[in-house]
Amino acid sequence: MLGRSLTRKVPYVIEEACPLINRQYVRSSYGGAALLVKSAQRKSTQSVAGWKRNAFQTEKQVLGDTERLRILVTNDDGVDSALLAPFLDELAQNGPLNTEVKVLVPDRERSWSSKVMTTRESLSMSSAQKGEHDVHTLTGTPADCAAVGCYHMFGDAEEQLMPHLVISGINIGANFGTGFTLSSGTVGAAIEGAIASIPSVAFSLTLERQANNLFDKGELADAPGASQAATKFVCAAVEALRMQQWPRGVDVLNINFPVGVDGDTPHRLTRVARSKYICPFQEQGIESSIGSNERKFRHRPLGMEWEDMGDNTDRETVKRGEISVVPLRLDGMLASDREDRKLPSSWYSGGVQWTASLPPEA
């Protein structure tokens, strides 16, 4: 069974630095480490269509120290990822105590898949061995893995249980900035977990350019350090869940590790840098046949243009050698608690009243 006690408590601070999270916090201390979090209150355990939802964030303690906490691990690099076995090894040796960890990952690499789900074909799940760990693979996307894993990996035939926490990663390559974040299968899987009302964390490791050759060989020099750092965040997340102190209003934590990361690398709460691709698809030529000409394109971005270079952005934080932690909300695109997100008066016309946070109803 994966999961052991955290031998050294490390403070993980979640503070207001992102406009997508609310402003009321409570501070709690445990084991000599302080965790600044937002108060979290959710409804008690409820059963829906045979699946038992977990009330890990109610006012009274529901998850005790003796109750096993269920963790689903997935990724977008697939079962052959060079970071999967090292991460599972570290979780088994230094991960949180009394947890049940299930692994469901794509059967092959599924990078750049965002939150795409398979809707028109069946998916097959198979058992596999990754080092000393039993894992499962799915012939689907990372979001498919998260959805299937949340509803079908825990419990038994009589009672299907859901995980308390979804972990996606560790991804091989950074997922910072709007372009990478919204395209990432790693983040997409975490979002799918959050849609199922499960707190979710996405981990990604920044690579040096020369690391691509090592990746081809299935080796990564930063694998041990990234695994150590990720495991410490998992321990902090589990501790927060057991104490009903997962940040209120935060659905996903998108965490990016810098080159050379290890268990002692400092971390900082950041915001997503705005970025856009420079011509993401390149034309390969024209294929002619009788009666038609087909233009061929392939995904080959010419680069990334960064519109936001602030010191507290995820990209700049990682470039400084620190760990970036971005809290994400599913309703972030509809958030309007900031003055600059309100619609101008010129948009009010024809008797249609736009609300502060939602588009007009049909």
ChimeraX attribute file (.defattr): number of C-alpha atoms within 10 A of each C-alpha:
attribute: neighborCount
match mode: 1-to-1
recipient: residues
	/A:1	12
	/A:2	20
	/A:3	24
	/A:4	17
	/A:5	16
	/A:6	19
	/A:7	10
	/A:8	11
	/A:9	15
	/A:10	18
	/A:11	17
	/A:12	20
	/A:13	17
	/A:14	20
	/A:15	20
	/A:16	18
	/A:17	16
	/A:18	17
	/A:19	15
	/A:20	23
	/A:21	21
	/A:22	14
	/A:23	13
	/A:24	12
	/A:25	17
	/A:26	12
	/A:27	14
	/A:28	14
	/A:29	10
	/A:30	12
	/A:31	9
	/A:32	10
	/A:33	15
	/A:34	16
	/A:35	22
	/A:36	20
	/A:37	21
	/A:38	24
	/A:39	17
	/A:40	21
	/A:41	18
	/A:42	13
	/A:43	12
	/A:44	14
	/A:45	14
	/A:46	11
	/A:47	12
	/A:48	8
	/A:49	6
	/A:50	13
	/A:51	18
	/A:52	17
	/A:53	21
	/A:54	23
	/A:55	20
	/A:56	27
	/A:57	24
	/A:58	18
	/A:59	16
	/A:60	12
	/A:61	13
	/A:62	18
	/A:63	19
	/A:64	11
	/A:65	12
	/A:66	9
	/A:67	12
	/A:68	15
	/A:69	23
	/A:70	21
	/A:71	25
	/A:72	25
	/A:73	27
	/A:74	32
	/A:75	36
	/A:76	31
	/A:77	26
	/A:78	25
	/A:79	25
	/A:80	15
	/A:81	22
	/A:82	21
	/A:83	26
	/A:84	25
	/A:85	19
	/A:86	21
	/A:87	23
	/A:88	24
	/A:89	21
	/A:90	22
	/A:91	26
	/A:92	20
	/A:93	16
	/A:94	20
	/A:95	27
	/A:96	24
	/A:97	22
	/A:98	17
	/A:99	21
	/A:100	17
	/A:101	24
	/A:102	22
	/A:103	23
	/A:104	28
	/A:105	34
	/A:106	24
	/A:107	22
	/A:108	17
	/A:109	18
	/A:110	19
	/A:111	19
	/A:112	18
	/A:113	20
	/A:114	22
	/A:115	22
	/A:116	17
	/A:117	17
	/A:118	13
	/A:119	8
	/A:120	6
	/A:121	7
	/A:122	8
	/A:123	14
	/A:124	10
	/A:125	16
	/A:126	11
	/A:127	11
	/A:128	14
	/A:129	12
	/A:130	16
	/A:131	12
	/A:132	9
	/A:133	16
	/A:134	13
	/A:135	20
	/A:136	22
	/A:137	21
	/A:138	22
	/A:139	18
	/A:140	22
	/A:141	30
	/A:142	37
	/A:143	30
	/A:144	24
	/A:145	30
	/A:146	32
	/A:147	20
	/A:148	17
	/A:149	25
	/A:150	27
	/A:151	18
	/A:152	16
	/A:153	21
	/A:154	20
	/A:155	15
	/A:156	9
	/A:157	9
	/A:158	8
	/A:159	12
	/A:160	18
	/A:161	21
	/A:162	24
	/A:163	28
	/A:164	26
	/A:165	24
	/A:166	29
	/A:167	27
	/A:168	29
	/A:169	30
	/A:170	30
	/A:171	28
	/A:172	25
	/A:173	22
	/A:174	22
	/A:175	28
	/A:176	30
	/A:177	22
	/A:178	17
	/A:179	18
	/A:180	19
	/A:181	20
	/A:182	17
	/A:183	17
	/A:184	27
	/A:185	30
	/A:186	35
	/A:187	35
	/A:188	28
	/A:189	34
	/A:190	35
	/A:191	30
	/A:192	25
	/A:193	30
	/A:194	23
	/A:195	16
	/A:196	17
	/A:197	17
	/A:198	22
	/A:199	23
	/A:200	29
	/A:201	31
	/A:202	30
	/A:203	28
	/A:204	26
	/A:205	28
	/A:206	22
	/A:207	19
	/A:208	11
	/A:209	7
	/A:210	8
	/A:211	17
	/A:212	15
	/A:213	11
	/A:214	12
	/A:215	16
	/A:216	10
	/A:217	10
	/A:218	12
	/A:219	15
	/A:220	19
	/A:221	13
	/A:222	19
	/A:223	21
	/A:224	19
	/A:225	22
	/A:226	29
	/A:227	26
	/A:228	22
	/A:229	22
	/A:230	29
	/A:231	25
	/A:232	25
	/A:233	19
	/A:234	21
	/A:235	23
	/A:236	23
	/A:237	22
	/A:238	23
	/A:239	19
	/A:240	20
	/A:241	23
	/A:242	20
	/A:243	22
	/A:244	24
	/A:245	26
	/A:246	26
	/A:247	27
	/A:248	19
	/A:249	19
	/A:250	22
	/A:251	24
	/A:252	26
	/A:253	24
	/A:254	27
	/A:255	29
	/A:256	30
	/A:257	34
	/A:258	25
	/A:259	22
	/A:260	18
	/A:261	24
	/A:262	19
	/A:263	16
	/A:264	11
	/A:265	15
	/A:266	13
	/A:267	19
	/A:268	21
	/A:269	22
	/A:270	25
	/A:271	25
	/A:272	25
	/A:273	21
	/A:274	18
	/A:275	18
	/A:276	15
	/A:277	15
	/A:278	12
	/A:279	12
	/A:280	14
	/A:281	14
	/A:282	13
	/A:283	11
	/A:284	10
	/A:285	10
	/A:286	11
	/A:287	10
	/A:288	10
	/A:289	8
	/A:290	5
	/A:291	5
	/A:292	7
	/A:293	10
	/A:294	10
	/A:295	10
	/A:296	12
	/A:297	13
	/A:298	10
	/A:299	10
	/A:300	12
	/A:301	12
	/A:302	12
	/A:303	11
	/A:304	15
	/A:305	12
	/A:306	15
	/A:307	11
	/A:308	15
	/A:309	13
	/A:310	15
	/A:311	14
	/A:312	19
	/A:313	24
	/A:314	30
	/A:315	27
	/A:316	20
	/A:317	24
	/A:318	25
	/A:319	15
	/A:320	11
	/A:321	16
	/A:322	21
	/A:323	26
	/A:324	28
	/A:325	27
	/A:326	26
	/A:327	25
	/A:328	23
	/A:329	18
	/A:330	16
	/A:331	12
	/A:332	12
	/A:333	11
	/A:334	14
	/A:335	17
	/A:336	17
	/A:337	14
	/A:338	9
	/A:339	7
	/A:340	8
	/A:341	13
	/A:342	14
	/A:343	14
	/A:344	8
	/A:345	7
	/A:346	6
	/A:347	10
	/A:348	11
	/A:349	9
	/A:350	6
	/A:351	6
	/A:352	10
	/A:353	12
	/A:354	15
	/A:355	12
	/A:356	13
	/A:357	15
	/A:358	11
	/A:359	10
	/A:360	9
	/A:361	8
	/A:362	3
